Amino acid sequence: MAAEHLLDGTAALCALLLRKVARDTGRAEHEILQEVARGSHRHEQSSGD
């Protein structure tokens, strides 16, 4: 149960940060998420070597 609460809190914090970054930059949330996903993918590829 504690792990569920931690994950819920983490998800809520990420959502708030996403909204803040979108508002501060004037970009759409989905654009920011796509950029984060591309960065994660590149990081995984470079770490796998």
PDB file of N, CA, C and O in Angstrom:
ATOM      1  N   MET A   1       0.822  -1.195   0.000  1.00  0.00           N
ATOM      2  CA  MET A   1       0.000   0.000   0.000  1.00  0.00           C
ATOM      3  C   MET A   1       0.865   1.257   0.000  1.00  0.00           C
ATOM      4  O   MET A   1       0.549   2.227  -0.690  1.00  0.00           O
ATOM      5  N   ALA A   2       1.945   1.248   0.762  1.00  0.00           N
ATOM      6  CA  ALA A   2       2.831   2.417   0.805  1.00  0.00           C
ATOM      7  C   ALA A   2       3.469   2.666  -0.559  1.00  0.00           C
ATOM      8  O   ALA A   2       3.642   3.810  -0.977  1.00  0.00           O
ATOM      9  N   ALA A   3       3.814   1.581  -1.243  1.00  0.00           N
ATOM     10  CA  ALA A   3       4.418   1.727  -2.570  1.00  0.00           C
ATOM     11  C   ALA A   3       3.431   2.363  -3.547  1.00  0.00           C
ATOM     12  O   ALA A   3       3.816   3.178  -4.385  1.00  0.00           O
ATOM     13  N   GLU A   4       2.152   1.984  -3.434  1.00  0.00           N
ATOM     14  CA  GLU A   4       1.129   2.580  -4.299  1.00  0.00           C
ATOM     15  C   GLU A   4       1.015   4.080  -4.066  1.00  0.00           C
ATOM     16  O   GLU A   4       0.907   4.860  -5.013  1.00  0.00           O
ATOM     17  N   HIS A   5       1.040   4.474  -2.799  1.00  0.00           N
ATOM     18  CA  HIS A   5       0.951   5.899  -2.471  1.00  0.00           C
ATOM     19  C   HIS A   5       2.168   6.650  -3.001  1.00  0.00           C
ATOM     20  O   HIS A   5       2.049   7.768  -3.501  1.00  0.00           O
ATOM     21  N   LEU A   6       3.334   6.029  -2.888  1.00  0.00           N
ATOM     22  CA  LEU A   6       4.554   6.651  -3.396  1.00  0.00           C
ATOM     23  C   LEU A   6       4.470   6.840  -4.909  1.00  0.00           C
ATOM     24  O   LEU A   6       4.818   7.899  -5.430  1.00  0.00           O
ATOM     25  N   LEU A   7       4.005   5.808  -5.605  1.00  0.00           N
ATOM     26  CA  LEU A   7       3.875   5.911  -7.060  1.00  0.00           C
ATOM     27  C   LEU A   7       2.829   6.941  -7.456  1.00  0.00           C
ATOM     28  O   LEU A   7       3.020   7.678  -8.423  1.00  0.00           O
ATOM     29  N   ASP A   8       1.720   6.998  -6.713  1.00  0.00           N
ATOM     30  CA  ASP A   8       0.696   8.006  -6.999  1.00  0.00           C
ATOM     31  C   ASP A   8       1.262   9.410  -6.806  1.00  0.00           C
ATOM     32  O   ASP A   8       1.001  10.301  -7.614  1.00  0.00           O
ATOM     33  N   GLY A   9       2.027   9.607  -5.750  1.00  0.00           N
ATOM     34  CA  GLY A   9       2.637  10.909  -5.490  1.00  0.00           C
ATOM     35  C   GLY A   9       3.650  11.281  -6.555  1.00  0.00           C
ATOM     36  O   GLY A   9       3.732  12.434  -6.980  1.00  0.00           O
ATOM     37  N   THR A  10       4.421  10.292  -6.979  1.00  0.00           N
ATOM     38  CA  THR A  10       5.417  10.524  -8.023  1.00  0.00           C
ATOM     39  C   THR A  10       4.738  10.912  -9.333  1.00  0.00           C
ATOM     40  O   THR A  10       5.179  11.837 -10.016  1.00  0.00           O
ATOM     41  N   ALA A  11       3.672  10.209  -9.680  1.00  0.00           N
ATOM     42  CA  ALA A  11       2.936  10.524 -10.909  1.00  0.00           C
ATOM     43  C   ALA A  11       2.328  11.924 -10.834  1.00  0.00           C
ATOM     44  O   ALA A  11       2.351  12.672 -11.811  1.00  0.00           O
ATOM     45  N   ALA A  12       1.789  12.268  -9.678  1.00  0.00           N
ATOM     46  CA  ALA A  12       1.192  13.599  -9.514  1.00  0.00           C
ATOM     47  C   ALA A  12       2.251  14.689  -9.643  1.00  0.00           C
ATOM     48  O   ALA A  12       2.010  15.720 -10.271  1.00  0.00           O
ATOM     49  N   LEU A  13       3.413  14.464  -9.055  1.00  0.00           N
ATOM     50  CA  LEU A  13       4.501  15.437  -9.150  1.00  0.00           C
ATOM     51  C   LEU A  13       4.962  15.595 -10.596  1.00  0.00           C
ATOM     52  O   LEU A  13       5.187  16.715 -11.055  1.00  0.00           O
ATOM     53  N   CYS A  14       5.102  14.493 -11.310  1.00  0.00           N
ATOM     54  CA  CYS A  14       5.502  14.558 -12.722  1.00  0.00           C
ATOM     55  C   CYS A  14       4.477  15.326 -13.548  1.00  0.00           C
ATOM     56  O   CYS A  14       4.843  16.117 -14.416  1.00  0.00           O
ATOM     57  N   ALA A  15       3.196  15.093 -13.280  1.00  0.00           N
ATOM     58  CA  ALA A  15       2.142  15.800 -14.016  1.00  0.00           C
ATOM     59  C   ALA A  15       2.204  17.298 -13.746  1.00  0.00           C
ATOM     60  O   ALA A  15       2.066  18.103 -14.668  1.00  0.00           O
ATOM     61  N   LEU A  16       2.412  17.676 -12.485  1.00  0.00           N
ATOM     62  CA  LEU A  16       2.522  19.096 -12.145  1.00  0.00           C
ATOM     63  C   LEU A  16       3.725  19.739 -12.825  1.00  0.00           C
ATOM     64  O   LEU A  16       3.632  20.848 -13.351  1.00  0.00           O
ATOM     65  N   LEU A  17       4.854  19.034 -12.811  1.00  0.00           N
ATOM     66  CA  LEU A  17       6.060  19.562 -13.454  1.00  0.00           C
ATOM     67  C   LEU A  17       5.870  19.696 -14.961  1.00  0.00           C
ATOM     68  O   LEU A  17       6.316  20.672 -15.565  1.00  0.00           O
ATOM     69  N   LEU A  18       5.210  18.717 -15.562  1.00  0.00           N
ATOM     70  CA  LEU A  18       4.940  18.779 -16.997  1.00  0.00           C
ATOM     71  C   LEU A  18       4.084  19.996 -17.326  1.00  0.00           C
ATOM     72  O   LEU A  18       4.382  20.727 -18.270  1.00  0.00           O
ATOM     73  N   ARG A  19       3.028  20.216 -16.558  1.00  0.00           N
ATOM     74  CA  ARG A  19       2.164  21.380 -16.795  1.00  0.00           C
ATOM     75  C   ARG A  19       2.929  22.681 -16.620  1.00  0.00           C
ATOM     76  O   ARG A  19       2.745  23.621 -17.393  1.00  0.00           O
ATOM     77  N   LYS A  20       3.790  22.741 -15.602  1.00  0.00           N
ATOM     78  CA  LYS A  20       4.571  23.958 -15.354  1.00  0.00           C
ATOM     79  C   LYS A  20       5.527  24.233 -16.508  1.00  0.00           C
ATOM     80  O   LYS A  20       5.609  25.362 -16.991  1.00  0.00           O
ATOM     81  N   VAL A  21       6.246  23.213 -16.950  1.00  0.00           N
ATOM     82  CA  VAL A  21       7.189  23.390 -18.057  1.00  0.00           C
ATOM     83  C   VAL A  21       6.435  23.801 -19.319  1.00  0.00           C
ATOM     84  O   VAL A  21       6.890  24.678 -20.052  1.00  0.00           O
ATOM     85  N   ALA A  22       5.295  23.178 -19.575  1.00  0.00           N
ATOM     86  CA  ALA A  22       4.502  23.538 -20.756  1.00  0.00           C
ATOM     87  C   ALA A  22       4.060  24.994 -20.676  1.00  0.00           C
ATOM     88  O   ALA A  22       4.148  25.727 -21.660  1.00  0.00           O
ATOM     89  N   ARG A  23       3.591  25.406 -19.520  1.00  0.00           N
ATOM     90  CA  ARG A  23       3.136  26.789 -19.344  1.00  0.00           C
ATOM     91  C   ARG A  23       4.307  27.761 -19.473  1.00  0.00           C
ATOM     92  O   ARG A  23       4.188  28.793 -20.135  1.00  0.00           O
ATOM     93  N   ASP A  24       5.441  27.435 -18.841  1.00  0.00           N
ATOM     94  CA  ASP A  24       6.607  28.328 -18.860  1.00  0.00           C
ATOM     95  C   ASP A  24       7.225  28.464 -20.247  1.00  0.00           C
ATOM     96  O   ASP A  24       7.741  29.526 -20.596  1.00  0.00           O
ATOM     97  N   THR A  25       7.176  27.395 -21.039  1.00  0.00           N
ATOM     98  CA  THR A  25       7.809  27.418 -22.357  1.00  0.00           C
ATOM     99  C   THR A  25       6.834  27.737 -23.482  1.00  0.00           C
ATOM    100  O   THR A  25       7.251  28.059 -24.595  1.00  0.00           O
ATOM    101  N   GLY A  26       5.532  27.646 -23.195  1.00  0.00           N
ATOM    102  CA  GLY A  26       4.535  27.865 -24.233  1.00  0.00           C
ATOM    103  C   GLY A  26       4.399  26.700 -25.195  1.00  0.00           C
ATOM    104  O   GLY A  26       3.815  26.839 -26.270  1.00  0.00           O
ATOM    105  N   ARG A  27       4.934  25.563 -24.814  1.00  0.00           N
ATOM    106  CA  ARG A  27       4.861  24.375 -25.666  1.00  0.00           C
ATOM    107  C   ARG A  27       3.746  23.458 -25.182  1.00  0.00           C
ATOM    108  O   ARG A  27       3.303  23.556 -24.037  1.00  0.00           O
ATOM    109  N   ALA A  28       3.297  22.571 -26.056  1.00  0.00           N
ATOM    110  CA  ALA A  28       2.263  21.604 -25.693  1.00  0.00           C
ATOM    111  C   ALA A  28       2.883  20.486 -24.848  1.00  0.00           C
ATOM    112  O   ALA A  28       4.049  20.129 -25.020  1.00  0.00           O
ATOM    113  N   GLU A  29       2.077  19.947 -23.934  1.00  0.00           N
ATOM    114  CA  GLU A  29       2.567  18.875 -23.066  1.00  0.00           C
ATOM    115  C   GLU A  29       3.060  17.680 -23.874  1.00  0.00           C
ATOM    116  O   GLU A  29       4.081  17.082 -23.534  1.00  0.00           O
ATOM    117  N   HIS A  30       2.345  17.326 -24.943  1.00  0.00           N
ATOM    118  CA  HIS A  30       2.761  16.157 -25.723  1.00  0.00           C
ATOM    119  C   HIS A  30       4.111  16.385 -26.401  1.00  0.00           C
ATOM    120  O   HIS A  30       4.866  15.432 -26.594  1.00  0.00           O
ATOM    121  N   GLU A  31       4.429  17.625 -26.766  1.00  0.00           N
ATOM    122  CA  GLU A  31       5.739  17.910 -27.366  1.00  0.00           C
ATOM    123  C   GLU A  31       6.851  17.679 -26.349  1.00  0.00           C
ATOM    124  O   GLU A  31       7.899  17.123 -26.679  1.00  0.00           O
ATOM    125  N   ILE A  32       6.619  18.104 -25.128  1.00  0.00           N
ATOM    126  CA  ILE A  32       7.616  17.928 -24.072  1.00  0.00           C
ATOM    127  C   ILE A  32       7.804  16.445 -23.781  1.00  0.00           C
ATOM    128  O   ILE A  32       8.934  15.981 -23.629  1.00  0.00           O
ATOM    129  N   LEU A  33       6.702  15.697 -23.702  1.00  0.00           N
ATOM    130  CA  LEU A  33       6.794  14.260 -23.450  1.00  0.00           C
ATOM    131  C   LEU A  33       7.547  13.546 -24.570  1.00  0.00           C
ATOM    132  O   LEU A  33       8.328  12.631 -24.307  1.00  0.00           O
ATOM    133  N   GLN A  34       7.315  13.961 -25.819  1.00  0.00           N
ATOM    134  CA  GLN A  34       8.036  13.354 -26.944  1.00  0.00           C
ATOM    135  C   GLN A  34       9.532  13.623 -26.834  1.00  0.00           C
ATOM    136  O   GLN A  34      10.346  12.739 -27.103  1.00  0.00           O
ATOM    137  N   GLU A  35       9.891  14.829 -26.443  1.00  0.00           N
ATOM    138  CA  GLU A  35      11.302  15.175 -26.289  1.00  0.00           C
ATOM    139  C   GLU A  35      11.947  14.355 -25.167  1.00  0.00           C
ATOM    140  O   GLU A  35      13.072  13.875 -25.307  1.00  0.00           O
ATOM    141  N   VAL A  36      11.235  14.202 -24.070  1.00  0.00           N
ATOM    142  CA  VAL A  36      11.740  13.393 -22.954  1.00  0.00           C
ATOM    143  C   VAL A  36      11.916  11.945 -23.399  1.00  0.00           C
ATOM    144  O   VAL A  36      12.923  11.314 -23.074  1.00  0.00           O
ATOM    145  N   ALA A  37      10.948  11.417 -24.136  1.00  0.00           N
ATOM    146  CA  ALA A  37      11.033  10.037 -24.613  1.00  0.00           C
ATOM    147  C   ALA A  37      12.226   9.849 -25.545  1.00  0.00           C
ATOM    148  O   ALA A  37      12.939   8.851 -25.448  1.00  0.00           O
ATOM    149  N   ARG A  38      12.442  10.802 -26.445  1.00  0.00           N
ATOM    150  CA  ARG A  38      13.599  10.703 -27.353  1.00  0.00           C
ATOM    151  C   ARG A  38      14.904  10.748 -26.566  1.00  0.00           C
ATOM    152  O   ARG A  38      15.835   9.999 -26.864  1.00  0.00           O
ATOM    153  N   GLY A  39      14.976  11.617 -25.569  1.00  0.00           N
ATOM    154  CA  GLY A  39      16.179  11.714 -24.748  1.00  0.00           C
ATOM    155  C   GLY A  39      16.437  10.440 -23.972  1.00  0.00           C
ATOM    156  O   GLY A  39      17.584  10.010 -23.846  1.00  0.00           O
ATOM    157  N   SER A  40      15.375   9.826 -23.447  1.00  0.00           N
ATOM    158  CA  SER A  40      15.517   8.567 -22.713  1.00  0.00           C
ATOM    159  C   SER A  40      15.996   7.463 -23.635  1.00  0.00           C
ATOM    160  O   SER A  40      16.844   6.652 -23.263  1.00  0.00           O
ATOM    161  N   HIS A  41      15.446   7.436 -24.844  1.00  0.00           N
ATOM    162  CA  HIS A  41      15.832   6.412 -25.813  1.00  0.00           C
ATOM    163  C   HIS A  41      17.307   6.556 -26.179  1.00  0.00           C
ATOM    164  O   HIS A  41      18.033   5.564 -26.241  1.00  0.00           O
ATOM    165  N   ARG A  42      17.749   7.788 -26.421  1.00  0.00           N
ATOM    166  CA  ARG A  42      19.166   8.014 -26.749  1.00  0.00           C
ATOM    167  C   ARG A  42      20.057   7.607 -25.585  1.00  0.00           C
ATOM    168  O   ARG A  42      21.117   7.013 -25.787  1.00  0.00           O
ATOM    169  N   HIS A  43      19.632   7.924 -24.371  1.00  0.00           N
ATOM    170  CA  HIS A  43      20.425   7.584 -23.187  1.00  0.00           C
ATOM    171  C   HIS A  43      20.540   6.067 -23.043  1.00  0.00           C
ATOM    172  O   HIS A  43      21.616   5.553 -22.739  1.00  0.00           O
ATOM    173  N   GLU A  44      19.430   5.343 -23.261  1.00  0.00           N
ATOM    174  CA  GLU A  44      19.458   3.886 -23.171  1.00  0.00           C
ATOM    175  C   GLU A  44      20.390   3.299 -24.218  1.00  0.00           C
ATOM    176  O   GLU A  44      21.126   2.353 -23.934  1.00  0.00           O
ATOM    177  N   GLN A  45      20.366   3.851 -25.427  1.00  0.00           N
ATOM    178  CA  GLN A  45      21.230   3.343 -26.488  1.00  0.00           C
ATOM    179  C   GLN A  45      22.696   3.574 -26.151  1.00  0.00           C
ATOM    180  O   GLN A  45      23.524   2.690 -26.371  1.00  0.00           O
ATOM    181  N   SER A  46      23.029   4.744 -25.624  1.00  0.00           N
ATOM    182  CA  SER A  46      24.430   5.033 -25.316  1.00  0.00           C
ATOM    183  C   SER A  46      24.894   4.267 -24.087  1.00  0.00           C
ATOM    184  O   SER A  46      26.080   3.959 -23.975  1.00  0.00           O
ATOM    185  N   SER A  47      24.002   3.953 -23.171  1.00  0.00           N
ATOM    186  CA  SER A  47      24.363   3.197 -21.970  1.00  0.00           C
ATOM    187  C   SER A  47      24.542   1.721 -22.284  1.00  0.00           C
ATOM    188  O   SER A  47      25.256   1.016 -21.570  1.00  0.00           O
ATOM    189  N   GLY A  48      23.907   1.254 -23.334  1.00  0.00           N
ATOM    190  CA  GLY A  48      23.954  -0.154 -23.685  1.00  0.00           C
ATOM    191  C   GLY A  48      25.253  -0.592 -24.324  1.00  0.00           C
ATOM    192  O   GLY A  48      25.492  -1.791 -24.464  1.00  0.00           O
ATOM    193  N   ASP A  49      26.088   0.336 -24.710  1.00  0.00           N
ATOM    194  CA  ASP A  49      27.352  -0.010 -25.390  1.00  0.00           C
ATOM    195  C   ASP A  49      28.390  -0.527 -24.439  1.00  0.00           C
ATOM    196  O   ASP A  49      29.499  -0.859 -24.856  1.00  0.00           O
TER     197      ASP A  49
END
